[in-house]
């Protein structure tokens, strides 16, 4: 398919064209950038929801239940699942293609797993462009799933209007989220597997933690969810919709989007510079620098200067 055919196909909502477009932006080349620039004016219609939480908390099951609910309401849904990339092998386990198989044959659902490519926040430049493609393709809702519940996952805010933090009773993740300061991140909190022992204690701990966060006009609701039985899923989505209505009043949505774009621009600029540094610091060049450091001919800071100079960033 030519670039023009891909652009036309994305606008028509053709699955093959959408998949090809995401593959193009994943390559991070000039063709992908041209595609994203062309599609950008057609975006802004989808409601983008981030779903984040630790591995095993049940995010994929929750997303599957949300898809069922949204499809029953006639909404077209896209999912971008960001899987962490190994810092050693650069590989990623794209497991959501397995866990969300119930929806693969639904023409109103599009699911794509992507590797984080080692980006610190788990969201690579390609992920931002993939969300852009899905928005331009006319999906009503784009769900962005990220793994983890540490400080780095705050970056999901840059791509979405509503962030859902999933926590599970008995795992200790609730306490870790409180310690990490994540109570300032979510717009909605979903307590998954809420029929398990410890759910009441977790809800109580979260409520106490939220009371310590500096107050604002929006207080994140806590929703108990049993996604396997679709329990609490309607209530969770109702809270997402309530948050949307909140943002769409008094100009709050533009303020949020502007803040997210400011963070996104800085993060993506740093990501792009990082790729230039990695390309410049090839193994042979690094080995030479390390030899010079070990021989005490230069210090590590001087080696960094040499890398930056080679990357054209000095």
C-alpha positions, 0 to 999 in steps of 0.5 A: 500500500502506498502512503496515500492509500494508507491515509485513505484507508485509515480515514475509512476505518479499514483494519488493514490500513490501520495496521499498516499505519501503526507499523509505519509509525513504529519504525520511527522513520520519515514516512511514519512522521509524514503519516502522523502529520497528515492524520493529526488534523483528523484527531480529537474525537476519541476519548482516550483512557489509560489503564495502568497497574501492576502485572497480574492485577487483572488489567486485561480482564478489565479491558475485555469486560469494558470492551463488551460493555462499550460494544453493547452500547454501539461504541467502536473501541481500540486498544493499545497495550504497551508491554515492557521491553527487556533492557537485555534482549530488547524483546517484549512479551505481547501477551494481550494478543492472547488474553483479548482473543474474544474480541479479535473477530469483532469489526468494531474492535482493534487491538494492538500490542506494542513494546515500550522500546525501553522508554522510561515511562513505558510509552514510546514515541511510536505509541503516541503516534499509534494512538493518533492513528486510532483516533483518526480512524474514527474509534470512539474510545481508545484504551491505552494499557501500561504495565506497572504502578511506579512513578514512571507510569505517570506518563500515561497521563500525557496520552489520555484524558482519563486514567484508571488505576487498577489495584488488587486486594492482598497483593500489597500494590495498594500500599506501594501505590500510596508510597509512590505517590500514585494517588495523585495520578488516577482519575478513577481507581478500580479495585479488581478481583473485589470478591477476594479477602482484603478488598474492604481493607484496600478500599479503606486504605485508598480512601485514607490515602486520597484524603491526604492528597491536596484537594482539588475539584475532582476526587477520584472515585473507588470502584469495586470490580469483578471483571470476570463476571462483569461486576462493577464494570458498568459502574466503572465506565459511568465514573469515566463518563462522569470524569469526561463530563467534568473535564468538558465543563469550564474549559478543563479539558483543554487545560488537561490536554495542554499540560499533557502535550507539554509533558509529551513534547519534552518526553518525546524530545528526550526519547529522540535524543536518546536514540541518537546517543545510542546510535552514536555510542556503538559497541566499538566506539564504547570499547575504545572509550572504556579502554581510555577510562581504564587507562586513566587517559580520560574520565567518565565525564569526558567520555560522555562529552565525546559521545555527545560530540559524536551524536552532534549534541555537544 
